[in-house]
């Protein structure tokens, strides 16, 4: 029994002794390895003090010690030892001191990928607890000077960080890098960051869309579409601008490439799905453009019919006159026994019927007196019955 009591007393006082250990003395007296050990062992307030002291020591002595593994280890230990919860209190002035040290560490320890990557991981972990703007500026400056010879591991870590804390300036710099063929090895990582930042960079995307370069329009539009978190309003603004610019730049049939066709079809679909009537004038321009492409056999009747049908969702008021003129043209051609597409005529009729504007009455009535197939005549009768007279 006495043996058990002695053992208990021994462990009790031992725990008190170790609990009372002050690692600050070890840090102040010891070499770099001792300092690192002290930072790793300490906890609570003592640990915070030691992390701050370690960062201060490292920054002040980096110029004298140069590239040094032991110093790198000390910095990494200091960064990782600070608990994320320490940054919960934004009013604590010490948090600003640490953030300032972090930005200095990234620059001063530019020769250590280990330090820079550890720091970037820490920033990502605490991004929602701190103001990251100063650190984002540091990263923007880093990627601005990126070259094919840059450390790939650090560059990829920077792209991942900017994916989380980047700003609109980051988007512009990254987009320019993405178009730099010399940096093609980073393309996938850059694209991932761009997709994430597209939701806060609508103005920058629209500027690119108005750059008069159809290839860039297709590229930047594809980026925005891949962001599932982007708001519907922003996506519609981008889609409307992309559709408008593509019409202007594709002024001839030879310029309507498959890539541009896909861009236009996807843009239209987004506008239809969201009933984006703000793009009414753009939709009418696209209707006229599509008719030109259809008449030149560049797009098929199915594609043209979709454009016609979209008017009831995007331009239910402004498009009526254009649709009536289109139906009048087809009626005149039918009356002369010229070839017309029955499916396209039916699309015009159904769209006018869906809109229900009484201005379409004469043109729809004229259909019923012509030798259209029964399905076209039936569509015209149904559209007439659905017109609103008040």
PAGUGU-43011 format. One record per residue (C-alpha): residue number from 1; residue in one letter; z, x, y. Coordinates in steps of 0.25 Angstrom, whole numbers. Each point is the difference from the previous one (the first is absolute). Example, Ala and Ser with C-alpha at 12.3 -4.5 7.8 and 13.67 -1.06 7.14 Angstrom:
1|a|31|49|-18 .
2|s|-2|6|14 .
//
This chain:
1|x|0|0|0 .
2|x|4|11|10 .
3|x|-14|7|-4 .
4|x|-7|-13|5 .
5|x|8|-1|13 .
6|x|-3|15|3 .
7|x|-15|-2|-2 .
8|x|0|-13|9 .
9|x|8|8|11 .
10|x|-10|12|-1 .
11|x|-12|-9|1 .
12|x|6|-8|11 .
13|x|3|12|9 .
14|x|-13|6|-4 .
15|x|-8|-12|5 .
16|x|8|0|13 .
17|x|-3|15|2 .
18|x|-15|-2|-2 .
19|x|0|-13|8 .
20|x|6|9|12 .
21|x|-10|11|-1 .
22|x|-6|3|13 .
23|x|-15|5|-2 .
24|x|-1|3|14 .
25|x|7|13|-1 .
26|x|-9|4|-12 .
27|x|-12|-4|9 .
28|x|5|8|12 .
29|x|4|13|-8 .
30|x|-10|0|-11 .
31|x|-15|5|-1 .
32|x|-12|-10|-1 .
33|x|3|-3|-15 .
34|x|14|-3|3 .
35|x|-4|-9|12 .
36|x|-9|-7|-9 .
37|x|10|-2|-11 .
38|x|10|-6|11 .
39|x|-10|-10|5 .
40|x|-3|-5|-14 .
41|x|15|-1|-4 .
42|x|5|-7|13 .
43|x|0|-15|2 .
44|x|4|-10|11 .
45|x|2|5|14 .
46|x|1|14|-5 .
47|x|-13|-1|-6 .
48|x|-7|-5|13 .
49|x|7|11|8 .
50|x|-6|10|-10 .
51|x|-14|-5|0 .
52|x|0|0|15 .
53|x|5|14|0 .
54|x|-10|5|-11 .
55|x|-12|-6|8 .
56|x|5|7|12 .
57|x|2|13|-7 .
58|x|-13|-1|-6 .
59|x|-8|-3|13 .
60|x|7|11|7 .
61|x|-2|11|-10 .
62|x|-14|-4|-6 .
63|x|-7|10|10 .
64|x|9|11|-5 .
65|x|-1|-3|-15 .
66|x|-14|-4|0 .
67|x|-5|-6|-13 .
68|x|12|0|-9 .
69|x|3|-9|-13 .
70|x|15|0|2 .
71|x|-2|-5|14 .
72|x|-10|-11|-5 .
73|x|11|-4|-10 .
74|x|10|-1|11 .
75|x|-8|-9|8 .
76|x|-5|-9|-12 .
77|x|15|-1|-4 .
78|x|4|-4|14 .
79|x|-11|-11|1 .
80|x|3|-6|-13 .
81|x|15|0|1 .
82|x|0|-9|12 .
83|x|2|-14|-6 .
84|x|-11|-11|5 .
85|x|12|-9|4 .
86|x|4|10|10 .
87|x|-12|-5|9 .
88|x|4|-15|-1 .
89|x|8|2|13 .
90|x|-11|1|10 .
91|x|10|1|11 .
92|x|6|13|-6 .
93|x|-5|12|9 .
94|x|0|9|-12 .
95|x|-12|-7|-6 .
96|x|-8|4|12 .
97|x|4|14|-2 .
98|x|-4|0|-14 .
99|x|-14|-6|3 .
100|x|-2|11|10 .
101|x|4|10|-10 .
102|x|-10|-6|-10 .
103|x|-12|1|9 .
104|x|4|14|4 .
105|x|1|4|-15 .
106|x|-14|-6|-3 .
107|x|-6|9|10 .
108|x|9|13|-1 .
109|x|-1|0|-16 .
110|x|-15|-2|0 .
111|x|-1|11|-10 .
112|x|8|-7|-10 .
113|x|-6|-12|-7 .
114|x|13|-2|-8 .
115|x|7|-3|13 .
116|x|-10|-8|7 .
117|x|-2|-9|-12 .
118|x|15|-2|-2 .
119|x|1|-4|14 .
120|x|-12|-10|0 .
121|x|6|-7|-12 .
122|x|13|-1|7 .
123|x|-7|-6|12 .
124|x|-7|-10|-8 .
125|x|14|-4|-6 .
126|x|6|-3|13 .
127|x|-12|-5|8 .
128|x|6|-14|2 .
129|x|13|6|5 .
130|x|-5|9|11 .
131|x|-10|1|11 .
132|x|-11|8|-7 .
133|x|-9|1|13 .
134|x|3|15|3 .
135|x|-2|4|-15 .
136|x|-13|-8|0 .
137|x|-5|9|12 .
138|x|3|12|-8 .
139|x|-8|-5|-12 .
140|x|-12|-4|9 .
141|x|0|14|6 .
142|x|0|6|-14 .
143|x|-12|-9|-5 .
144|x|-8|3|13 .
145|x|0|14|-4 .
146|x|-2|-2|-15 .
147|x|-11|9|-7 .
148|x|-5|2|-14 .
149|x|9|12|-1 .
150|x|13|-8|3 .
151|x|10|-1|-11 .
152|x|-4|-12|-8 .
153|x|13|-4|-5 .
154|x|6|-1|14 .
155|x|-13|-7|6 .
156|x|1|-11|-11 .
157|x|15|-2|3 .
158|x|-3|-1|15 .
159|x|-11|-11|-3 .
160|x|11|-7|-9 .
161|x|10|1|12 .
162|x|-10|-5|10 .
163|x|-3|-12|-9 .
164|x|14|-4|2 .
165|x|3|4|14 .
166|x|-14|3|7 .
167|x|-4|-7|13 .
168|x|-14|-3|6 .
169|x|-2|14|4 .
170|x|2|4|-15 .
171|x|-11|-10|-3 .
172|x|-10|6|9 .
173|x|3|14|-4 .
174|x|-1|-3|-15 .
175|x|-13|-8|2 .
176|x|-6|12|6 .
177|x|5|9|-12 .
178|x|-5|-11|-10 .
179|x|-14|2|6 .
180|x|1|16|-1 .
181|x|-8|4|-12 .
182|x|8|13|0 .
183|x|13|-7|-3 .
184|x|-6|-9|-11 .
185|x|10|5|-10 .
186|x|10|-8|8 .
187|x|-8|-13|1 .
188|x|8|-8|-10 .
189|x|13|3|7 .
190|x|-5|-2|14 .
191|x|-7|-13|-4 .
192|x|14|-5|-6 .
193|x|7|3|13 .
194|x|-12|-7|8 .
195|x|1|-12|-8 .
196|x|15|-1|3 .
197|x|-1|2|15 .
198|x|-12|-9|2 .
199|x|10|-12|2 .
200|x|5|7|13 .
201|x|-13|6|4 .
202|x|-9|-12|3 .
203|x|-4|4|14 .
204|x|-4|14|-6 .
205|x|-8|-7|-11 .
206|x|-7|-9|10 .
207|x|-4|13|8 .
208|x|-6|6|-12 .
209|x|-8|-13|-3 .
210|x|-5|1|15 .
211|x|-5|14|-2 .
212|x|-14|-4|-3 .
213|x|0|7|-14 .
214|x|-2|-10|-11 .
215|x|5|9|-11 .
216|x|13|2|7 .
217|x|1|-15|2 .
218|x|-2|-2|-15 .
219|x|10|11|-3 .
220|x|11|-4|9 .
221|x|-1|-15|-3 .
222|x|1|3|-15 .
223|x|13|7|3 .
224|x|6|-12|7 .
225|x|-4|-9|-11 .
226|x|8|9|-10 .
227|x|13|-3|8 .
228|x|6|-12|-7 .
229|x|11|0|11 .
230|x|-9|-1|12 .
231|x|2|-13|8 .
232|x|-11|-11|-1 .
233|x|-1|0|15 .
234|x|-3|15|0 .
235|x|-9|-1|-12 .
236|x|-8|-11|7 .
237|x|-2|8|13 .
238|x|-5|12|-8 .
239|x|-9|-9|-8 .
240|x|-6|-7|12 .
241|x|-2|13|7 .
242|x|-6|7|-12 .
243|x|-10|-12|-2 .
244|x|-4|0|15 .
245|x|-3|15|0 .
246|x|-7|0|-13 .
247|x|-10|-11|5 .
248|x|-3|8|13 .
249|x|-2|13|-8 .
250|x|-8|-6|-11 .
251|x|-11|-4|9 .
252|x|-11|0|-11 .
253|x|-1|-3|-14 .
254|x|-2|15|-4 .
255|x|15|2|5 .
256|x|6|-10|-8 .
257|x|5|8|-11 .
258|x|8|-5|-12 .
259|x|13|6|6 .
260|x|-2|-8|13 .
261|x|-3|-12|-8 .
262|x|13|1|-7 .
263|x|7|3|13 .
264|x|-6|-13|6 .
265|x|3|-9|-12 .
266|x|14|5|0 .
267|x|2|-2|14 .
268|x|-5|-14|0 .
269|x|9|-3|-12 .
270|x|12|4|8 .
271|x|-4|-8|12 .
272|x|-3|-13|-9 .
273|x|13|2|-8 .
274|x|8|0|13 .
275|x|-8|-10|7 .
276|x|-1|10|12 .
277|x|-7|-8|10 .
278|x|2|11|11 .
279|x|-12|6|-7 .
280|x|-9|-12|3 .
281|x|-10|7|8 .
282|x|-1|12|-10 .
283|x|-2|-10|-11 .
284|x|-12|-6|7 .
285|x|-6|14|3 .
286|x|2|2|-15 .
287|x|-7|-13|-4 .
288|x|-12|4|9 .
289|x|0|14|-6 .
290|x|1|-5|-14 .
291|x|-12|-9|2 .
292|x|-8|11|5 .
293|x|4|8|-12 .
294|x|-3|-12|-9 .
295|x|-14|-2|6 .
296|x|-3|15|-3 .
297|x|5|-2|-14 .
298|x|11|10|2 .
299|x|11|-9|-5 .
300|x|-1|-12|-10 .
301|x|2|-15|2 .
302|x|14|1|-6 .
303|x|5|10|10 .
304|x|-7|-8|12 .
305|x|6|-13|-5 .
306|x|14|6|0 .
307|x|-2|4|15 .
308|x|-4|-14|3 .
309|x|11|-6|-7 .
310|x|10|9|7 .
311|x|-3|-6|14 .
312|x|9|-13|-4 .
313|x|12|10|-1 .
314|x|-3|10|11 .
315|x|-8|-7|10 .
316|x|1|-15|-2 .
317|x|-4|-4|15 .
318|x|-9|11|5 .
319|x|-9|1|-12 .
320|x|-5|-14|0 .
321|x|-11|2|9 .
322|x|-5|12|-7 .
323|x|1|-7|-14 .
324|x|-7|-12|6 .
325|x|-11|9|5 .
326|x|-1|7|-14 .
327|x|-1|-14|-7 .
328|x|-11|-4|10 .
329|x|-8|12|-4 .
330|x|1|-2|-15 .
331|x|-3|-15|2 .
332|x|-13|4|8 .
333|x|-4|10|-10 .
334|x|2|-11|-11 .
335|x|-8|-10|7 .
336|x|-11|11|0 .
337|x|2|2|-15 .
338|x|4|14|3 .
339|x|10|6|-10 .
340|x|15|-1|3 .
341|x|12|3|-8 .
342|x|6|-12|-5 .
343|x|14|6|-2 .
344|x|0|6|15 .
345|x|-4|-14|5 .
346|x|11|-6|-8 .
347|x|10|10|5 .
348|x|-4|-4|15 .
349|x|2|-14|-3 .
350|x|13|1|-7 .
351|x|5|9|11 .
352|x|-4|-10|11 .
353|x|6|-11|-9 .
354|x|14|8|-1 .
355|x|0|2|15 .
356|x|-3|-15|3 .
357|x|-6|1|14 .
358|x|-9|-11|3 .
359|x|-10|9|7 .
360|x|-5|3|-14 .
361|x|-4|-15|-2 .
362|x|-15|1|3 .
363|x|-2|12|-8 .
364|x|7|-5|-12 .
365|x|-7|-13|1 .
366|x|-14|7|1 .
367|x|3|7|-14 .
368|x|1|-14|-7 .
369|x|-15|-2|4 .
370|x|-5|12|-6 .
371|x|-4|4|-14 .
372|x|12|8|-3 .
373|x|6|0|-14 .
374|x|10|-11|-3 .
375|x|12|9|1 .
376|x|-4|4|14 .
377|x|-2|-15|4 .
378|x|13|-4|-6 .
379|x|7|11|8 .
380|x|-6|-5|13 .
381|x|4|-14|-3 .
382|x|15|5|-3 .
383|x|0|8|13 .
384|x|-5|-11|8 .
385|x|11|-9|-5 .
386|x|10|10|3 .
387|x|-3|2|15 .
388|x|10|-3|10 .
389|x|-4|-9|12 .
390|x|13|1|8 .
//
